[in-house]
């Protein structure tokens, strides 16, 4: 891992950072731009359909980003020798945050799929109710956690 990082450090760090940007930045875009523009759609069926489609497309970008974050984090933790240093607690805290975010993402993924099934069966009220906590709670929590993790990553790279 150390030789891998020495040979490809710029690429590994870039992949790590761009994956965080895709995940956290994507959530910010969905919550604060797309979500509000979707409110202008008056037909509830179209609004639900577009919301489900937007989340599905977002997931297609985020799932590889989450995997890339994990792989690149492991490489950097080993290669940069954080274990056993005073900075290791920051590394662990950062990884706990990303783990919580992943659990929340899985919850969002499951809720979206259940909402899709409800929508497909014509139960629009259940679909809407299933999506409501995603925009209200889960995405804002993940945005906050993601920003903290990014800040910790910048702090680690500064040392």
C-alpha positions in Angstrom: 0.0 0.0 0.0 2.8 2.4 0.8 4.4 1.9 -2.6 1.1 2.2 -4.3 0.5 5.5 -2.6 4.0 6.8 -3.3 3.5 6.0 -7.0 0.0 7.3 -7.3 -0.6 9.7 -4.4 -2.0 12.5 -6.5 -4.5 10.2 -8.2 -5.5 8.5 -4.9 -6.0 11.9 -3.1 -7.9 13.2 -6.2 -10.2 10.2 -6.3 -10.8 10.5 -2.5 -11.6 14.3 -2.8 -13.7 14.1 -5.9 -15.8 11.2 -4.4 -16.5 13.3 -1.3 -17.4 16.3 -3.6 -19.8 14.1 -5.6 -21.5 12.7 -2.5 -21.7 15.8 -0.4 -22.0 18.3 -3.2 -24.6 16.2 -4.8 -26.7 16.2 -1.7 -26.4 19.9 -1.4 -27.5 20.3 -5.0 -30.4 18.0 -4.5 -31.6 19.5 -1.2 -31.1 23.2 -1.9 -31.6 23.5 -5.7 -33.4 20.5 -7.1 -35.8 20.0 -4.2 -37.0 23.6 -4.3 -37.4 23.7 -8.0 -39.4 20.5 -7.9 -41.9 22.3 -5.7 -43.0 24.3 -8.7 -44.4 21.2 -10.4 -48.1 21.2 -9.6 -49.0 17.7 -10.7 -48.3 15.5 -7.7 -47.8 12.4 -9.9 -45.2 14.2 -12.1 -43.5 15.7 -9.0 -43.2 12.2 -7.4 -42.0 10.6 -10.6 -39.3 13.3 -11.1 -38.2 13.0 -7.5 -37.8 9.3 -7.7 -35.9 9.6 -11.0 -33.6 12.3 -9.5 -32.7 10.1 -6.5 -32.2 7.1 -8.7 -29.7 9.0 -10.9 -28.0 10.4 -7.9 -27.6 6.9 -6.4 -25.9 5.8 -9.7 -23.2 8.4 -9.1 -23.0 8.1 -5.3 -22.6 4.3 -4.9 -19.2 4.3 -6.8 -18.2 7.4 -4.9 -18.8 5.7 -1.5 -16.8 2.7 -2.6 -14.0 4.9 -3.9 -13.9 6.9 -0.6 -13.5 3.7 1.4 -10.8 2.2 -0.8 -8.8 5.4 -1.0 -9.2 6.1 2.8 -7.8 2.7 3.6 -4.8 3.2 1.3 -4.1 6.7 2.8 -4.5 5.5 6.4 -1.9 2.8 5.9 0.4 4.7 3.5 0.5 7.9 5.6 1.2 6.0 8.8 -1.5 7.5 10.9 -2.0 4.5 13.1 -0.3 5.0 16.4 0.0 8.8 16.0 -1.8 11.6 17.7 -3.7 12.2 14.5 -5.2 8.7 14.4 -8.1 9.7 16.6 -9.1 12.3 13.9 -8.8 9.5 11.3 -11.0 7.2 13.3 -13.6 10.0 13.9 -13.6 10.8 10.2 -14.2 7.2 9.3 -17.0 6.9 11.9 -18.7 9.9 10.2 -18.4 8.3 6.8 -19.7 5.0 8.2 -22.8 6.8 9.7 -23.3 8.6 6.4 -23.2 5.3 4.6 -25.8 3.8 7.0 -28.0 6.9 6.4 -27.4 6.5 2.6 -28.5 2.8 2.8 -31.7 4.0 4.7 -32.4 6.6 2.0 -31.8 3.9 -0.7 -34.3 1.5 0.9 -36.9 4.3 1.5 -36.6 5.4 -2.1 -37.1 1.9 -3.4 -40.1 1.4 -1.2 -41.5 4.7 -2.4 -40.9 3.6 -6.0 -42.9 0.4 -5.4 -45.7 2.4 -3.8 -45.7 4.8 -6.8 -45.6 2.0 -9.3 -48.7 0.5 -7.6 -50.5 3.8 -7.7 -50.3 4.5 -4.0 -49.0 8.1 -4.4 -49.7 9.1 -0.7 -47.5 6.3 0.6 -44.8 7.2 -2.0 -44.9 10.8 -0.9 -44.8 9.9 2.8 -41.9 7.5 2.2 -39.8 10.3 0.5 -40.6 13.0 3.0 -38.0 12.0 5.7 -35.3 11.9 3.1 -35.5 15.6 2.3 -36.5 16.6 5.8 -34.0 14.7 7.9 -31.6 12.2 6.2 -30.1 14.4 3.5 -29.6 17.4 5.8 -28.0 15.2 8.4 -25.7 13.7 5.8 -24.7 17.1 4.5 -23.7 18.3 7.9 -21.7 15.1 8.6 -20.1 15.3 5.2 -19.0 18.8 5.7 -17.4 17.9 9.1 -15.6 14.9 7.5 -14.3 17.1 4.7 -13.0 19.6 7.2 -11.3 16.9 9.1 -9.7 15.6 5.9 -8.4 19.0 5.2 -7.0 19.2 8.7 -5.3 15.8 8.3 -3.7 16.8 5.0 -2.4 20.0 6.6 -0.2 18.1 9.0 
